[in-house]
């Protein structure tokens, strides 16, 4: 047995154990991705760095998965030096797997700030322009943040039409219809969330109330004498006077 000092606590541990094994045995968490107890440690992910006090009293970082215990070893698992090494390791991993949610979640668990995740957006502004110039909702804008320009929502203006989703050339904007609710988002940031309305004919969920009202408000004013129905596009075509009259003509 040898004595090591781990986070100011003196521990008697078996020889040949690693600091990572000792830390976990004592309820101290350290981030790892490349470590598995059935395999020989490789230290490739470099996330498990700890601070070690050398013989000269100087602090340095070493990887806890390969660092064997020895008499009098002084180790800290949380320090400015550890945080700096940990942040670098996370950022290096993200260069190889920039879309990895596992890496970002693990970094968040250990208080490592990695900045906004890549969003697939090429800043072409098509979504902003179509929302302003064609739809007329003006629900999107370009905002300058610390790490660059980002497409962001203007709160409360999205009508849930999905035009921005359809026009985006890289699929950066996401539309999800789930349990009668439509959510449109970019980078996980919600642009709009709306309850979907049902078609009066077939019962299909097809559009948001805001979108239907927006379309009605945008129609050029004219003498309104027709009966209004809330039809999905398919049923609107099916029940249009033109379709009904042409069907009668074919039956003659």
Buried (B, 14 or more C-beta within 10 A) or exposed (E): EBEBBBBEEEBEBEEEBBBBBBBBEEEBEBBBBBBEEEEEBEBEBBBBBBBBBEEEEEBEBBBBBBBEBEEEBBBBBBBEBBBEBBBBBBBEBBEEEEEBEEBBEBBEEBEBEBEEBEBBBEEBBBBBBBBBEEBEBEBBBEEEEEEEEBBBBBEEBBBBBBBBBEBBEEEBBBBEBEEEBBBBBBBEEEBBBBEBBBBEBEEBBBBBBBBBEBEEEEEEEEEEEEEEEBBBEEBBEBEEEEEEEEEEEEEE
